Amino acid sequence: MAKRKVEESGGGEASWLNTFADLMNLLLCFFVLLFAMSTVDADKWDQLINSMQNSFSILSSGGNTVGEGMMIASGISQLELLDEYFKEDTNSSEAEEQEPMDEMESNQPESEPSEELKEELEEAGLKESEEMAQQIEQELAQQQIAEQVEIDVDAQFVKLTLNGALLFDSAQSQIREDALPLVDKLSMILQQYSDNLIYIEGHTDNVPISNAKYESNDLLSAYRAFAVKDYIIEVTALDAGRIRATGCGEYNPVADNSTPEGRARNRRVEIKIYNSYNSN
């Protein structure tokens, strides 16, 4: 009887073992990676940060760290002092913006002088005007023309008033020949105040002018003021830029225009010599 041949069973390993071994290798690599991340070398970390700084300009120039951070197994938890960095940058920007504002404020005009300072300046101006008036009175007396010139004083100027009838004929702007000696003597007095500002004002009464040469009292008063100014400049060495003339017409009366006497007083020429506080 023939013997049956016994079949040898396959002695190879099961296929699932390969998959299991691969899985174990992957797990091993994963835990090794976690271990490596949880033990960061400080020197290597600084080198990494420096590389990022140079490449991306994340940190300010010259910085080589981002501060001492707390490290955990999953990586970086926080970077301390990062908010301080942004605060400092914001503050510096605000300071740069404030500097132009400060310059603008410094260029603003100074505030008005106080009332106390104004009173002191007014008192000083009045004192100087009174001293000028006293000196002019003495010189008018020496020149024997004190009765022909009225003097008034305030904190700004000394005012010399000349009767218009002494200087001009009716409705005319040319200085009368017999009035020239008076203007000559007055000019010599004014020459002593070459540093002061001098105003010459012409005034009239309210009677309408009927002369075809002058359309109004305004024009007549202006011509008279300029006639006195031109003559003073001609006979003295005064700077023409320091002497100003203007016509005021009938609008600043000093007396009642309803009477002949009042109208005569209103027809006048005023010479104002400003003190040093008001001659700039």
C-alpha positions in Angstrom: 0.0 0.0 0.0 1.5 3.2 -1.0 2.2 5.8 1.8 0.5 9.2 1.6 3.0 12.1 1.4 2.6 14.5 4.3 2.4 18.1 3.1 4.6 20.6 5.0 2.8 23.6 6.3 4.1 27.0 5.4 6.4 28.2 8.1 6.4 32.0 7.1 5.5 34.8 9.5 2.0 36.3 9.5 1.6 39.5 7.4 0.2 41.6 10.2 3.6 41.5 11.9 5.1 43.8 9.3 2.4 46.4 9.8 2.8 46.1 13.5 6.6 46.6 13.3 6.1 49.7 11.1 3.7 51.2 13.6 6.2 50.6 16.4 8.9 52.3 14.5 6.7 55.3 13.8 5.7 55.6 17.4 9.3 55.4 18.4 10.3 58.2 16.1 7.3 60.3 17.3 8.4 60.0 20.9 12.0 60.7 20.1 10.9 63.8 18.3 8.8 65.0 21.3 11.8 64.3 23.5 14.0 66.3 21.3 11.6 69.3 21.2 11.2 69.3 25.0 15.0 69.8 25.5 15.9 72.8 23.3 19.5 73.9 23.3 19.8 77.5 24.4 22.7 78.3 22.0 20.9 76.8 19.1 17.8 78.7 20.0 19.7 82.1 20.0 21.2 81.2 16.6 17.7 80.5 15.2 16.4 83.8 16.5 19.4 85.7 15.1 18.9 84.1 11.7 15.2 85.1 11.8 16.1 88.7 12.7 18.6 89.1 9.9 16.3 87.5 7.4 13.0 89.1 8.2 13.9 92.2 10.3 11.5 91.1 13.0 13.5 92.6 15.9 15.0 96.1 16.3 18.5 96.6 15.0 21.1 95.3 17.3 18.8 92.9 19.2 19.9 89.3 19.4 17.1 87.8 21.6 13.4 88.1 22.0 13.5 87.9 25.8 13.4 84.9 28.1 10.4 82.8 27.1 8.8 79.8 28.8 9.2 76.6 26.9 6.9 73.6 27.1 6.9 70.3 25.3 4.7 71.6 22.4 7.0 74.5 21.7 7.0 78.2 22.6 4.3 79.3 25.0 5.0 83.0 25.1 7.7 85.6 24.4 8.0 87.9 27.3 8.6 91.6 26.8 7.2 91.5 23.3 4.4 93.9 24.3 7.0 96.3 25.8 8.8 96.3 22.4 5.6 97.4 20.7 4.8 100.0 23.4 8.3 101.5 23.1 7.9 101.7 19.3 4.4 103.4 19.7 5.7 105.9 22.3 8.6 106.8 20.1 6.3 107.5 17.2 4.0 109.6 19.3 7.1 111.6 20.5 8.1 112.2 16.9 4.7 113.5 16.1 4.6 115.7 19.2 7.9 117.4 18.4 6.5 119.3 15.3 3.5 120.3 17.4 5.8 121.7 20.1 7.7 123.6 17.5 4.5 125.1 16.1 3.4 126.1 19.6 6.8 127.7 20.2 6.3 129.7 17.0 2.9 131.0 18.0 2.8 134.7 18.9 3.2 135.6 22.5 0.1 136.3 24.5 -1.1 139.8 25.0 0.7 141.8 27.8 -1.1 141.8 31.1 -3.2 144.7 32.3 -0.6 145.5 34.9 2.1 145.7 32.3 -0.1 147.9 30.1 -0.6 150.3 33.0 3.1 150.5 33.6 3.8 151.2 30.0 1.0 153.8 29.9 2.4 155.5 33.0 6.0 155.5 31.6 4.6 156.9 28.3 2.7 159.7 30.0 5.7 160.6 32.1 7.9 160.9 29.0 5.2 163.0 27.2 4.9 165.4 30.1 8.7 165.9 30.1 8.7 166.5 26.3 5.8 169.0 26.7 7.6 170.9 29.5 10.7 171.2 27.3 8.7 172.3 24.3 6.8 174.9 26.4 10.1 176.4 27.4 11.4 176.6 23.8 8.1 178.1 22.6 8.5 180.7 25.2 12.0 181.4 24.1 10.9 181.7 20.5 8.0 184.0 21.6 5.4 181.9 19.9 3.9 180.2 23.0 0.6 182.2 22.6 0.2 180.9 19.0 0.6 177.2 19.9 -1.6 175.1 22.2 -0.1 172.0 23.9 -1.9 168.9 25.0 -0.4 165.7 26.4 -1.4 162.1 26.7 0.4 158.7 27.2 1.2 158.5 23.5 2.2 161.9 22.2 2.5 165.7 22.7 0.0 167.6 20.5 0.7 171.0 19.2 -2.3 172.8 17.7 -2.0 175.8 15.3 -5.0 177.9 14.4 -5.8 177.4 10.7 -6.5 181.1 10.2 -2.9 181.9 11.1 -1.6 179.5 8.5 -4.0 179.7 5.6 -6.3 182.0 3.8 -10.0 180.9 3.6 -10.4 177.8 1.3 -6.7 177.8 0.5 -3.9 175.3 1.2 -0.8 177.4 0.6 0.9 178.7 3.8 0.6 182.4 4.2 3.7 184.5 3.8 3.3 186.1 7.3 2.9 182.6 8.8 6.3 181.3 7.5 8.3 182.6 10.5 6.0 180.8 12.9 6.4 177.5 11.0 10.2 178.1 10.8 10.5 178.4 14.6 8.3 175.4 15.1 10.3 173.4 12.7 13.5 174.0 14.6 11.8 172.7 17.7 10.6 169.6 15.9 14.1 168.9 14.6 15.2 168.0 18.1 12.9 164.9 17.9 14.3 163.3 14.8 13.9 159.8 16.4 10.2 160.3 17.1 7.3 159.7 14.9 5.5 162.9 13.9 1.9 163.1 12.6 0.5 166.2 10.9 -3.3 166.4 10.7 -5.4 168.9 8.9 -9.0 169.8 10.2 -11.8 172.0 8.9 -15.2 173.2 10.0 -18.4 171.8 8.6 -19.2 174.6 6.2 -19.2 173.1 2.7 -16.4 174.3 0.5 -17.4 176.3 -2.6 -14.0 176.3 -4.2 -13.7 174.4 -7.5 -10.1 173.4 -6.7 -11.2 171.3 -3.7 -14.1 169.0 -4.0 -14.6 168.6 -0.2 -13.4 169.6 3.2 -11.6 166.2 3.3 -9.4 167.1 0.3 -8.8 170.7 1.6 -7.6 169.4 5.0 -5.3 166.9 3.4 -3.7 169.5 1.2 -3.1 171.7 4.2 -1.5 168.9 6.2 0.8 168.0 3.3 1.7 171.7 2.8 2.9 171.9 6.4 4.8 168.6 6.1 6.5 169.6 2.9 7.7 172.9 4.3 9.0 171.3 7.5 11.0 168.7 5.5 12.4 171.5 3.3 13.7 173.7 6.2 15.0 170.9 8.4 17.0 167.7 8.2 14.2 165.5 9.5 13.6 162.1 7.8 10.6 162.3 5.6 9.8 158.7 6.5 9.3 159.7 10.2 6.7 162.4 9.3 3.2 161.6 8.1 0.4 163.8 7.0 -3.3 163.2 6.8 -6.6 165.1 6.3 -9.4 164.6 8.8 -11.9 167.0 7.3 -14.7 168.1 9.5 -15.1 164.9 11.5 -13.1 165.6 14.6 -14.4 169.0 15.9 -13.1 170.4 19.1 -15.7 173.2 19.3 -19.3 173.9 18.3 -19.6 174.5 14.6 -22.8 176.5 15.1 -20.8 179.6 16.2 -18.2 181.5 14.3 -15.8 181.1 17.2 -16.3 177.4 17.3 -15.8 177.0 13.5 -12.6 179.1 13.8 -11.2 176.6 16.4 -12.1 173.7 14.3 -10.1 175.0 11.4 -6.7 173.9 12.6 -3.5 171.9 12.1 -2.4 169.5 14.7 1.2 168.2 15.0 1.6 165.1 17.2 5.0 164.2 18.4 4.9 160.6 19.6 7.0 159.5 22.6 9.6 156.7 22.3 7.1 154.1 23.6 4.9 154.7 20.6 7.3 155.7 17.8 8.0 152.2 16.5 
